[in-house]
Amino acid sequence: MTGNIVGERFVLASFGESHGKVVGAVIDGCPAGLKLSEEDIQRDLDLRKPGQSIVTTQRKEGDVVEIMSGTFRGNTTGAPIMMLIRNQDQDSRAYEALVNTPRPGHADATSRAKYGGFNDYRGGGRFSGRITATFVMGGAVAKKLLRETLGIEIIAYTSELGGLKAEGFTLDDARKNRYSNEVRSPDPRMAEEMKKKVIEMRGKGDSLGGVVECVALNVPEGLGEPVFGSLDSDLARMALSIPAVKGVEFGSGFSSTRLTGTQNNDLYSIREGKLFSETNNSGGILGGISSGMPVVYRIAFKPAASVAAKQRTFDTAKNEEVDLVVPGRHDPTVVPRAVPVVESVTALVLADHAIRGGFIAPVLKQVD
């Protein structure tokens, strides 16, 4: 199965399946000399793991990370960093009954066709949201590298859920509030309304989609390798690799189609001797290259495909249409748990481009 490796200089290889023994990540290209512990990775994994609230799946996984290689005496060595977590609460019985009845909205039919039925279909296998834990493992390394070397801070949050939009918040509000409520909203008042709507949909056996907005601060000018390695195209590629993502926009995004050029252009001035744009409709990227303004983009997530309501599908063994109720433990929305995943994929791309552009050295410090 190809397509499991991404990046040029800071490389992530993702492995494992939803109901397999483990899921894990290998990071190759991390500079030597970065202080790194399992606690650094665990903090981010704890934000993504299932079973934490009523608005997410009730599958109980500790998601305890083990670093198997690439560190010595608390520092990265420059060798590949291999990390894994062991699956412990998988229940595959329900999926045996679904072999011939593909679930609507899932990759059951397409993956079976591509791999001739040899793929691990339990829990969605390689196509499950469970694999985003591997993104978070790699992203945690990238986030620490970016923070320690360039002072880059990445803040993601739920900006919209089920048609309800967070409004009137500042970036400081987002920094403070996003992990203090179950839906990861920067707006505490709207967080309660979002939660109520998720619970309502769960009671109806249905699910909701939404939008995660991400802001990266202190990104230096000059990241990006146009044309086909531009910063925004690589960010979009990584975002679209998250299961359930169906759209990406940067800066003013689709709303720019309703503006004129003079309204949408970011006008320049000088501030403290540096070129500065008064607005940031470009989302911090021009011509595929970071401008020094905050990188801002939004990612659209479809409603979770697994729902308790009855749906129609086709039984390929009986060659007839049948009604299907998908058993198991499911997220009524994937959006809250996707917030740390979005931060992670953003960090992976920024770290890769920072190393490619010479902003981060191959050795961060020398041993005394």
URJOJO-V523103 format. One line per field, one symbol per residue. ss: DSSP state (a for helix, b for strand, c for the rest). A space follows every 50 residues. Layout:
# URJOJO-V523103
ss->???
This chain:
# URJOJO-V523103
ss->ccccbbccccbbbbbbcccccbbbbbbbcccbccbccaaaaaaaaaaacc ccccccccccccccbbbbbcbbccbbccccbbbbbbccccccaaaacccc bccccccaaaaaaaaccccccaaaaaacaaaaaaaaaaaaaaaaaaaaaa ccbbbbbbbbbccbbcccccaaaaaaacccccccbccaaaaaaaaaaaaa aaaccccccbbbbbbbbcccccccbcccbcaaaaaaaaacccccbbbbbb ccaaaaaaccaaaacccbbbbccbbbbcccccccbbccbbccccbbbbbb bcccccccccbbbbbccccbbbbbccccccccccaaaaaaaaaaaaaaaa aaaaaaccccccbccccc
